Amino acid sequence: MLTTTISDFRKDVKSYLDRVTKNFETLIINRGKDNGVVIMSLAEYNSLCATNHELSSKTNERRLDSAIDKLNNGSSFPKDHIEE
């Protein structure tokens, strides 16, 4: 996680944005006491939204937990893809 001030960010916007997108880093820009802005890559944002959606219901959460348990204890098996 990167942290900077608004004035430092202004001086080198491109460099900060390149680091955020290339390294999947999160940038926090401090703007005073208990005030700030978070910048993240679009890929990271989309990943967070997808995770939030997957965990939005207890049913989905139980399904994901079950799948993880199967992978961890070796009771999963590969499936062949059906080609159209």
N, C-alpha and C positions, 0 to 999 in steps of 0.2 A: 504494500500500500504506500502510495506516494502522498506527501503532504507539502503544501506550499501556501504562500500568501497570494492575494489577488495581484499585487504589484509584480511579484516574481513571475506569476503565471502570464501576465501581460507581456513581459519582456521576452518570453520564450514559448509562446503558445504552441507553435509547431512541434517543438521538441517534446513538450509534455503530452500532446495529443498522440504523437508517434509512439511514445513509450506506453501509453494506455492501450492503444490498439494492437501494437506488435507483441507486447508482453502480457496482455490480459491483466494489466494492473488497474487498480482503482485509485483515482486521484481525489484527494480532499483539499479543497481550497478554503482556508480559514478566512472568515470575514468579520472577525470580532468575537466577543465573548459568546459562547454557545451558539454561534451562527456560522454556517458554512454551506458549501456546495459539494456534491459528489459527482465526479465524471467517470464514466465507464464506457467500454466499447459496446457497440451495438450487439455483438455476439454474446458478450457477457450479460447484457440486459435481457436479450431473448432467452438465454439459458435460465436466468432467474425467473422470468415469467413462466417458462415451461415447467420448472420445478414447482413454482407456486400453484400452477394449475393442477399438476399431478397430485399435490398434497392438499388440494382444496376440499376434498371430501374424505370421510373416514373409509369409505369403500375403496377408493383408489389407494389410500395410504396402506390399508391392509393387504391389497393385492401386491403392491410394491414390496412390502415387508416380506410377504410370502415368497415372492420371486427371489429376493436377496437371500432368504434362508435356504431355499433350494439350491442356489448357486454355492453357498458357503458349505453346505453339508454334502454336496456331490450328488444330490438326487435329481438334478436336471439332466436333460438329454438334448442333443442337437436335433433339429428338424430340417428336412429338405425343403427348399423353396419351390413352389409350383410356378413354372414359367408359363406365361400365356402365349 
